[in-house]
Amino acid sequence: MLMTTNCEHRQVFNATWQCTECGAKMVARHDEPSRIATGGPEPAVLAGFEVIYDCECCDSGEPTGCGRTHRGEYLNAAGKSRRG
């Protein structure tokens, strides 16, 4: 698959794992929990998940032209995106 070498994949559609700008399909996904402090007896509660992707460029160890800002749609604590 052709991929623009200067695309930083700033917006990836979670349903397809594809960059909305260049169409490149990501090869791996990581959901990183986002927590907020409550000030109460619990130190923090789960607010949602930041979705981070790896592209072929990152996966191959060749980061040339890769901005490594591969972000998917934010997921709420129930795992749902704002789209649906």
Buried (B, 14 or more C-beta within 10 A) or exposed (E): EEBEEEBBBEBBBBEEBBBEEBBBBBBEBEBEEBEEEEEEEEEEEEEBBEBBBBBBBBEEEEEEEBEEEBBBBBBEEEEEBEEE
